[in-house]
Amino acid sequence: MNFELASMSLGLMADDATDLLLVLVPDGFKPGRDRLSRLIGEAMKSQALETKAGKLLSAWRAPGVAAERLVLAGAGDGSAVQVRTAVSAAMAHVKSAACRRLTVAFAGPCAGGALRAAVLAVADGSYVYTTTKSKPEGRKVHDVVIAVAAADDALSESFRQSAALVCGIEWAKEWANRPANHATPRQLAEAALSLAKGKIACTVLGPKQVAKLGMGAFQAVAQGSQEPLRFIELRYDGAAKGEPPVVLVGKGITFDTGGISIKPAPEMDEMKFDMCGAASVLGVFRTLSELKPTINVVGLIPACENMPGGKAVKPGDVVTSMSGQTIEILNTDAEGRLVLCDALAYAARFKPRAVVDIATLTGACVIALGGVRSGLFSSSDALAAALLTAGESSLDLCWRLPLDDEYAEGLKSPFADVANVAGRAGGAVTAAKFLQRFASGLDWAHLDIAGTAWKGGAAKGATGRPVGLLVDYLLSVVKEQGARGSMPTKAGRSGRSTGTRSKGGL
């Protein structure tokens, strides 16, 4: 999908021979003397057009307008949220129409957040999954022009970030949407390796290397599957070598049957989405490759399937994690925390400034927050505040939940250092308390995206969340480092940033 930012008055917009002209009309719009402004003014005067966000008025070959199709969309107060509502409604309205070239025009002032909301809403509304279809139709919109009255430097930078974010979100959607037999741990590792260019390096570890590291919890989850596990390490070296990285840890369960504690059959197909945390990490690195910010980032993905079988881990088994802590596995369907705990222990070797794990971890979080906000847990108030702020700025919302010590009582085990479940009550919190044990000494946060990473029903598919939140957080770190005088990366500083290594075979 190609995006272009253009400075264009409403008068010039009327002469734009595009397939579809979508004009965002805010509250208080004052029409000028040009043809398009007069048309909008007359529609408002007759009450055929309302400026409430999402209200639409469409026409084919409107007089005085060169576009084949014209859609006027109310944009409310012009904020990012209301612009997103307007563009999403318009894209749903014209989804079946042939429209190779789309122009989205702001009839009023445009801030950076609103511009980004428009770009992302167009991309989301036109996205089509095609990989495993024999005769894919593909997306109907290919070229998009975002037209504003004046594209200054700030808007240009917002546009650049938005276009890069679309690349990352759609990369995350692609890998999350693929069926599990087209997104195995090996294939996920190949996707990560394909990103290894420029400032990005990738290392992939196989079963022997993971065993040598002592990742007993990760191995336990994988042992019931014929698909061998992969531990993926991505590195983006964009800042000075001594600058501590942010580590992102994505849960990569490429299919989750529940193991011996098997799930019910209805909707089990959606468990291909249990690697959306991993997909979001891949998406972030795809965006980093476009933006090239001055920051160091590490991405860790423990990837495997959770399957029943003769070798599968059993309820009551005790395993030893990489940290040395022993775990009684009371429920094999609580496997995400088992692969993450070893990845969190591995993350400590990077001496990170912060660690954020991202996981479709608990149904309890879906019950608590639904599909609107991701659950946020953190041992650091500053890190939690930064992630909450990033969620607001990206419209990729999260909500902080507690980590009181009392919630860990149910994780006590008479046979191991800790049990992997603590009953149904407060399930999202007790899962986070389990992970917290393995993030000791780190500025750590956990994002439970079980309710936000994908949609079911007629709209079934991955959302690409929380790529937007994570990218905004990383860019806030760049600003913070810049404020205290962090130096940008020197060209050719380290050959490591361009290297690609694989161990254990793909």
N, C-alpha and C positions, 0 to 999 in steps of 0.2 A: 504494500500500500504506500502510495507516494503522497506526501504532504508538502504544501507550499504556503508561506505566509506572504500576504500582499497588502500594501497600503492602497485603499480604494474608497472613494466617496460613494454615497448611495447613488449619485447620478451615474457614476461609472459602472457600478454594480448592475444597473439596469441594462447596460450595453454588453454585459459579459455573456457570451453565447455558450453557456454551460448547459449540461443536461438538466441539472436541478439547482435552483437557487433557493437556499434556505436562509431566510432573514430572521434574526433574533430581535424582537421588538420589546424593549423594556418599558416598565411603568413610566409615565410622564413623557413619552416620546413626543417631540415637537416636530411636525413635518416641515421640510423645507420646500423649495420651489421645484425641485427636480421631479421627474415622472414617478419614480419609485416611492419617494416620500409622500407625494400627493395620493398615490394609490393606497399606501398604508394609512394615511390620515383619513381618507374616505371610508376605508374598511372599519376603522376605529369609530368614526362618527356614526356610522350606521349600526354599530354594535355587532357587525359580522366578525370582528376580530377582538378578542379580549387579550390583555397583556398578562393575565395570570399564567404562571409558568406551566407549560404543557398544552395550552390551548392553541389550536391550529386552524388555519384557513389556507386551502390550497386551490390552485388554478392551473389550467393547461393553456399555454400560449396566451398569457395575460397581455392585454394591449400595452404597448410601450415597453415591454420587457423582452429582451432577447432570449432569455432562458426558455427552454421548452416547457419546463414545469417550475412553478413558483409555489413555495410553501412559506407562509408567514407564521411564526411561532412566538407566542407570548413568552417573555423571558423574565417576568416578575421584576424583582429588584436588581437583576443583572449580576447577582452573586454567583459564585461557582456552583453552589448546590442547585440554584434555580436554572442556570444555564444548562447544567447536566440534565435536569428534568425536561427542559424544552427540547434539547437535541435528541434525547432518548425517545421522546414521544414522536418527534418528526421521523426519526429513523425507523421506528416501528410502523409508522403510517405509510412509508414509501418502500418498505423492505422488498416487496415483490416487483417493484418497478425496475426497468432497465435503466441504469444510471452509471455510466462509466466515470463521468466527471461531475463532482459535487462542489459547489461553492457555498460555504457557510459564512454569512455576512452579519457582522454586529452593527445594528442600526443605532446603537448608543455607545457610551464609553465601555472600554474593555480592559479589565485588569488581568494580570498574569494568571491568577487562579481560574478565572472564568475562561480564558483562552485554553488552558490545559484541560478544563472540564469538557469543553467542546471537542477538542481533539480526541480525548479518550472515549467520549460518548459516541462519536462517529465510528471509531475503530471497533468499539464493542458492539454497536448496532449493526455493523456490516460484516462482522466476523463469521466465518463458516468453516467448520471442520471438514476436511476432505481426505485425510490420509488413507483411511481404510475403505473408501467408497470406490466402487468399480467405475462409476460414471459421475464423478463429482461436478456439480454446477459451479462451485467456487463463489467467491464474493462478487457482488454486482458493482460495488463502488471500488474504483482503483486509484483515481486521482482526486485529491481533496485540496481545495484552496480555502484557507482561512483569511477572510477579508476584514480588515479593521481600518479605521479612519487614519491612524498613524502608527506605523510599526516602529517604535523606538527601540533602544538597546535592551531595555528590560523585557519588553514583550518578545523580542527576538530570542532572548535567552530562555524565556519560558517556553517558547515554541520549540526550541532545540531540545530542551529537556523532555517536553511532551512527546515529540516524535521518537526520541530514544526510549522513553517509557513504554510506548506502544510496542516496540520491538521486544522488550523484556516480558511484558504482560502476555503477548501472543506466543512467545516461546514457552512460557509457563503453561498457558492453556493447551498448546499443542501436546506437550508431554503428559499433562494430566488427563487429557481427553483420550489419549490412545488406549486401546484395550490392553489388558495385562500381557497378552502374548505378543504385543508389539511395543511393549515398554518394560522389558525384563531388566533385572539389575545390570546385565551386560550391556543392553542397549542404552540404559540410562548413563552408564559410564562412557559409552561412545558419544552420547550427546554432550557430555561434559568435556571430553577430549576435543570435540569439534570447536569448542570455544577457546582452546589454547592457542592463542596468537597474540602478538603485540605484548601488552603488559600482563596477560593472563597465562598462567601455567597450570597444568593439571597432572596429578599423580593418582593412579588407581591401584589399590591393594586388593589382592585375591585372598582366598581362604587361608592359605599358609601364612601369609604376612599378618593377617588379622589374628590368627591363633598365636603367633609369636608375640604380638602386642598384649596378649592376655585378655582380649575382649570376649570374655565368656558369656556375657549376657546377650550380646549381638549374635554370637555363634549359636546360642541356644534357640533363638527365634528362627534362624535360617536352616537349622539342621533337619527339619521335616520336609524340605523342598528339594527337588532335583535340580533347581536352578541355583548355581553357586552365587554366594553373596559377593558384593563389591563394596569397598570403602573408598569413596571418592573425596579427594582433596583438591579444591580449586584455590588458586592464589591470584589476587590482583594486586600488583605492586605499583601503585601510582604515586606514593609519597616517598620520603626519605627512608633509607633502610632501617634506621633506628626508631621510626615512628610505629608505636604499637598498633596492631591491626584490630579491626572489628571482626569477630568470628561469627558467622551465620551457620547454624546447624539445622539441616532440613531432614525431617523424617522421610525415609525412602522405602516404605513398605509398598512394593509394586503391586501386590495383591494380598488382601487380608481375609482369609477364611475364618479367622479366629483360632486356628489350630485345633487342638483336641477339644478346647472349649468352643466348639464350632458355632458360627452365627446362624440365625434362621435364614432360610433360602430366599424369601422375598427381599428384593432390592440388594441382594448380595453383590450383584454386578457393579454397584456403585463403589464397592471396595477397591476398584481400580484407582479411585481418587485418593486412596490412603497414602499416596506419595506426593500429595500437593505441597507439602512442606519442602520436599526436595525440588519439585518443579519451580517453586518460588525462588529458591536459591539459584537455580539455573537461570531463571528470568532476570534476577538482579545482576548476575554476571553478564548476561547478554546486554543489559542496559549500560553497565559499566564500560563495556567494550566500545560503546558509542559515545558516551559522555566523557570518558577519560578523566575523572576527577582526581585531585591530589589527595589520595587516601589509600591506605593498605587494607585489604579485605581478604579474609580466608573463608571459604565455603566448605563445609564438611557434610557429606551425605552418606549415612550408613544405609545401603540398599540391599533388600532381600525380600523374599516372599514369606508369608506366614501360612504354612500348610499343615494339614494332618497327615500322618503316615507312620510307618513302623519306626522311623528314627526321630519322630517329632518329640519335642520336650513335653513332659507330662505335668499336670497340676500336682504340686507338692515337691517337684524337683528343686534342688538348690544348686545355684550356679555362682561362680565367682566373677565379678566384674573387673574391668581393667583397673579400677581404683583399689582393688583388693577387698572391697565390701562384698559379702555374700548375700544372695537374694533368694528368697523362697518364692517360687512362681506358683501362686495360688490360682491364677486365671491366665491361660495362655493367650486370651484375647486382649490382655493388657500388655501387648508386645511393643507398642511404640516407645514407651518409657524405657524398655529394656535396651533397644538399639540406641536410643538417645543418651542413656546414662554413660555408655562407653564412649560415645562421640564427645560428650562434655568433658570426660576425663582426658581425652586426647587433646581437646581444645586448650587445656591449660599450658601445654608446651609452647604455645605461641606468645605467652605472657601478654594476653590481649587487653586492650582498653575496655572492651565490653564483649559479652557473648550473648547472642540472641538465638534461641532455638525456636523453630517453627514447625508445628505438627497438627495434623488432624487427630487430636489425641483422645477426646472424650465426648460421648453422647451427652454427658451431663452439661457440658458447655453449650451445646445446642439448646437444651432445655432452658438454661439460664439466660442466654442472650439471643437465641434465634439466629437468623442470618444477617443481622444488621451490623453487629460489632463482634470482633474477635476478642477472645479472653486474653487479658494481659496479667502476668504475674511477674514480680521482680523483687530481688533482694536489694535493689538500689533505687532510692527515691528519685535521684537525678536521671538515671536511665529510664525509669518509668515515665517521668515527666517528658523526656525527649521523645519517647515513642508515642505518647498520647498526643503531643503537639504535631508530630509527623502524621499521625492518623487524621487529625483535623485538617491539616493543610493539603493532604492528598485525597481527602474524602474517602479514605480507607480506614474506617473507624475501629477503635478498640476500646476496651473498658477494663480498668484495673480491678482485680479481685484479690482477696486477702491471702496471706500466708502465715496466719497465726500458728504458733507451735502446737497448739492443742489439736490441730487438724492431722498431725502426724501420729497421734496415739494409735490409730487404727492400723498403722503400717508395722507395728511391732510383731515380731515372730519369735516363737520359742525355738525355732530350728535354724534361723539365719539372722544376719544383722538387720534385715528389713524384708518385709513382704512386698509384693508388687501391686497389691490392691488393698483397699481398706473399707470395702462395702460401698453401697450406693450413695449414702448421704454425703453431700459435698464432693462428689466424685471428681470434678474438674480441679478442685483445690487439693485433694489428697494426691492426685496424679502430679500436680506441680510440686507438692511437698516432697514426693519421691525424688523428682529430678533435682530439687534444691540440694539434696544430700551430696550430689555428685558435682555441684558447682561451687563448692565451698572455696572461699577466698577469691571468687571471681565477681565482677560486676555482671550480673546475669539477669536475663529476662526470658520468659517463656510466653510464646503466643500460641494459644489454642485456637486453631482455625477450622475446627470441625464443622461449624455452622456457616462459615463464610467462604470456604474454598471452592465449593461447587453448589449447583442448584439441581434439584431433582424434578420429577414430573415432566411436563411438556417442554420446559426450558432446560432440560438436563444438559449439564456441561460445566466445565471449570470456569471460574470467574477471573482467575489470574491474581487473586488476592493472596497475600498482602504485598505484592511486589511494589506497588505505589508507596505504601507506608514505609517499607524498608529503604527504598531509594531516597525518599525524603529525609529519613533519619540519617542515612549516610551523608547526604549533602549538608545536613546541619552540622555533622562532625567536621566536614571540610571547612565550613565557615568558622567553627570554633577553633580549629587548628590554625586557620589563616589569621584569626584575631590575635593569636599568641605568637605569630611569626613563624609558622611552619613553612619550610622551604619546599618548593615544587620539585618533582623528580627531575634529575638530569638525564638527558638522552643517553641511552647506552649504559646506564649505571650498573645494571646487573643482567647477565645473560640468563639468569634463572627465570626472569619474567617471560622469556620466550620459549622456555624448554617444555617438552612434553615427555613424561615418563609413565610407563605402565608396568606394574608388577603383578605377577600371578596370572597373566594372560587374560584376554578379553573373549 
